[in-house]
Amino acid sequence: MSTASPHRAYDETTGGAWAFGVVTFAGVMLVTVATFQILEGIAALAKDEVFLVGVEYVYKFDVTTWGWIHIVLGAIGLATGIGLLAGQTWARITGIALAVLGALASFAFLPYYPLWSILVIAFYVLVMWALTAQLRNT
């Protein structure tokens, strides 16, 4: 007779499925927010008149510079999100670090496009939550 209880095996199976689901959610969210960042960067490069600045801000860069920052963060985020979906271990820690950097960049971009920046920050917070929740349960 086995010493392991069926209840314990069920918990491990449920935890494994939950961890897989959370990492998949984080991967999809990271790919989505990275795509948003790339589109935001392209908009900043193509038509910098789209973004207006109402108040002078401490983190003042040219809109073209912000465009390149968003494109680079988006490209790295896209690769990391695909890595998460492929089950790569490096992508979990990289995803957390990238979500923090992306949220900070979007915060600094608030004067140019406030509503969009807040939405992107919220997506990055969801990615951070999902990846840290998954790390906590491994």
Backbone hydrogen bonds, N-H to C=O, Kabsch-Sander energy under -0.5 kcal/mol:
donor,donor_aa,acceptor,acceptor_aa,energy
9,A,5,S,-1.6
10,Y,6,P,-2.0
11,D,7,H,-2.0
12,E,8,R,-2.1
13,T,9,A,-2.2
14,T,10,Y,-2.9
15,G,11,D,-2.8
16,G,12,E,-2.2
17,A,13,T,-2.3
18,W,14,T,-2.8
19,A,15,G,-2.6
20,F,16,G,-2.2
21,G,17,A,-2.4
22,V,18,W,-2.4
23,V,19,A,-2.4
24,T,20,F,-2.2
25,F,21,G,-2.5
26,A,22,V,-2.6
27,G,23,V,-2.5
28,V,24,T,-2.6
29,M,25,F,-2.7
30,L,26,A,-2.7
31,V,27,G,-2.3
32,T,28,V,-2.3
33,V,29,M,-3.0
34,A,30,L,-2.2
35,T,31,V,-2.0
36,F,32,T,-2.1
37,Q,33,V,-2.3
38,I,34,A,-2.4
39,L,35,T,-2.4
40,E,36,F,-2.6
41,G,37,Q,-2.5
42,I,38,I,-2.5
43,A,39,L,-2.3
44,A,40,E,-2.0
45,L,41,G,-2.1
46,A,42,I,-2.9
47,K,43,A,-2.1
50,V,47,K,-2.0
52,L,50,V,-0.5
52,L,112,Y,-0.7
54,G,52,L,-0.6
54,G,111,P,-0.6
60,K,58,V,-1.3
61,F,59,Y,-0.7
66,W,62,D,-2.0
67,G,63,V,-2.2
68,W,64,T,-2.0
69,I,65,T,-2.3
70,H,66,W,-2.6
71,I,67,G,-2.2
72,V,68,W,-2.6
73,L,69,I,-2.5
74,G,70,H,-2.4
75,A,71,I,-2.5
76,I,72,V,-2.4
77,G,73,L,-2.5
78,L,74,G,-2.5
79,A,75,A,-2.1
80,T,76,I,-2.5
81,G,77,G,-2.8
82,I,78,L,-2.2
83,G,79,A,-2.1
84,L,80,T,-2.4
85,L,81,G,-2.2
86,A,82,I,-1.6
87,G,84,L,-1.3
88,Q,83,G,-2.8
92,R,89,T,-1.3
93,I,89,T,-0.8
94,T,90,W,-2.0
95,G,91,A,-2.2
96,I,92,R,-1.6
97,A,93,I,-2.4
98,L,94,T,-2.8
99,A,95,G,-2.3
100,V,96,I,-2.1
101,L,97,A,-2.4
102,G,98,L,-3.1
103,A,99,A,-2.2
104,L,100,V,-2.2
105,A,101,L,-2.5
106,S,102,G,-2.4
107,F,103,A,-2.2
108,A,104,L,-2.2
109,F,105,A,-1.2
110,L,107,F,-1.2
112,Y,109,F,-1.7
113,Y,109,F,-1.4
117,S,113,Y,-2.3
118,I,114,P,-2.2
119,L,115,L,-2.0
120,V,116,W,-2.3
121,I,117,S,-2.4
122,A,118,I,-2.3
123,F,119,L,-2.0
124,Y,120,V,-2.3
125,V,121,I,-2.3
126,L,122,A,-1.9
127,V,123,F,-2.0
128,M,124,Y,-2.7
129,W,125,V,-2.7
130,A,126,L,-2.6
131,L,127,V,-2.6
132,T,128,M,-2.5
133,A,129,W,-2.6
134,Q,130,A,-1.8
135,L,131,L,-2.0
136,R,132,T,-2.0
137,N,133,A,-1.0
138,T,135,L,-1.1
